[in-house]
Amino acid sequence: MKKLSLLLFLATTTLFLSCSSDDDAPIVIDASLIPGEWNLTETRSENGKVTTTVQGIPVSGDYSISGKDYTASITLTESTVTDEPNTFSSSGGFTLVATVTIPGQDPTEVEEVVPDFFGSGEWTVSGNQITTTVQGEAIAYEITSLTAQEMTLKATLNEEQTFEGVTVTITGDQFIVLSK
């Protein structure tokens, strides 16, 4: 099961490189609240599920993602020049904690340091989505809440990852909470 936990960790970290968002109930976003320096204060998952087949036997379980030792921050700068993109840069990271629970087995926990959380690039807002682009790779997050002091981003994970010949389907919602 340690392999499954490691695979889950790898899939979750790729979430920050490729994810889709859930557009069920858009909220009205005041985009003027977005520019500024934001600190990562929380990462978490909800409804995390893993499924695979091992030696012909279906295996499924739950996973949870959390974080600790947050030092990550991101500065979102709004362009003041027409036709120039909004930009962002980040520094710091955090420790990702992934726990996989398979019925009948002890939970397996893996911790991994994520040294550079967001990177640097451009950002746009459309409706309730913020999209970041790093080296040509666009990542869309649903903004589930936004105030002058806190922003919560959500990404819905539904992907397959293969690790050492085992394909695992990973689903769930990942949340990123940022505070000014």
FENZIZI-V340940 format. One record per backbone hydrogen bond with DSSP energy under -0.5 kcal/mol. CO is the residue of the C=O (numbers start at 1). NH is the residue of the N-H. E is the energy in kcal/mol with one decimal. If there is no record, write none. Layout:
CO | NH | E
CO | NH | E
This chain:
1 | 5 | -2.3
2 | 6 | -2.5
3 | 7 | -2.5
4 | 8 | -2.5
5 | 9 | -2.4
6 | 10 | -2.5
7 | 11 | -2.6
8 | 12 | -2.5
9 | 13 | -2.5
10 | 14 | -1.6
11 | 15 | -0.7
12 | 15 | -0.7
12 | 16 | -0.6
13 | 16 | -0.9
14 | 17 | -1.8
14 | 18 | -2.6
19 | 140 | -0.7
20 | 156 | -2.3
21 | 23 | -0.6
27 | 29 | -0.5
29 | 31 | -1.1
30 | 33 | -2.5
31 | 34 | -1.4
31 | 35 | -0.6
36 | 38 | -0.5
36 | 76 | -2.8
38 | 74 | -2.9
39 | 179 | -2.6
42 | 177 | -2.9
43 | 67 | -0.6
44 | 175 | -3.3
46 | 173 | -2.7
48 | 63 | -1.4
49 | 171 | -2.3
50 | 61 | -2.3
51 | 169 | -2.9
52 | 59 | -3.4
53 | 55 | -0.5
54 | 57 | -1.8
56 | 58 | -0.5
57 | 54 | -2.7
59 | 52 | -2.7
60 | 103 | -0.6
61 | 50 | -2.3
62 | 101 | -3.1
63 | 48 | -0.5
64 | 99 | -2.6
65 | 45 | -1.2
66 | 97 | -3.1
68 | 95 | -3.0
72 | 40 | -2.4
73 | 91 | -2.2
74 | 38 | -3.2
74 | 76 | -0.6
75 | 77 | -0.6
75 | 89 | -1.6
76 | 36 | -2.6
76 | 78 | -0.5
77 | 87 | -2.0
81 | 84 | -1.9
86 | 123 | -1.4
87 | 77 | -3.4
88 | 121 | -2.2
89 | 75 | -3.2
91 | 73 | -2.5
92 | 117 | -1.4
93 | 71 | -3.1
93 | 72 | -1.2
94 | 96 | -0.6
94 | 114 | -3.4
95 | 68 | -1.6
96 | 98 | -0.5
96 | 112 | -2.3
97 | 66 | -2.2
98 | 110 | -2.7
99 | 64 | -2.2
100 | 102 | -0.5
100 | 108 | -2.6
101 | 62 | -2.4
102 | 105 | -2.2
108 | 100 | -2.8
110 | 98 | -2.9
112 | 96 | -3.1
113 | 115 | -0.7
114 | 94 | -1.8
121 | 88 | -2.4
122 | 133 | -2.9
123 | 86 | -0.6
124 | 131 | -2.6
126 | 129 | -1.9
128 | 143 | -3.6
129 | 126 | -2.3
130 | 141 | -2.5
131 | 124 | -2.0
132 | 139 | -3.0
133 | 122 | -2.2
134 | 137 | -2.2
136 | 138 | -0.7
137 | 134 | -2.2
139 | 132 | -2.7
141 | 130 | -2.2
142 | 144 | -0.9
142 | 154 | -2.6
145 | 152 | -2.4
149 | 180 | -2.1
150 | 147 | -2.9
151 | 178 | -3.0
152 | 144 | -2.2
152 | 145 | -1.2
153 | 176 | -2.4
154 | 142 | -2.8
155 | 157 | -0.6
155 | 174 | -3.2
156 | 20 | -1.1
157 | 172 | -1.7
159 | 170 | -3.1
161 | 168 | -3.2
163 | 166 | -1.8
165 | 167 | -0.5
166 | 163 | -2.5
166 | 168 | -0.5
167 | 53 | -0.5
168 | 161 | -2.4
168 | 170 | -0.5
169 | 51 | -1.9
170 | 159 | -2.3
171 | 49 | -2.4
172 | 157 | -3.5
173 | 46 | -2.3
174 | 155 | -2.5
175 | 44 | -1.9
176 | 153 | -3.0
176 | 178 | -0.5
177 | 41 | -2.8
177 | 42 | -1.4
178 | 151 | -2.6
179 | 39 | -3.4
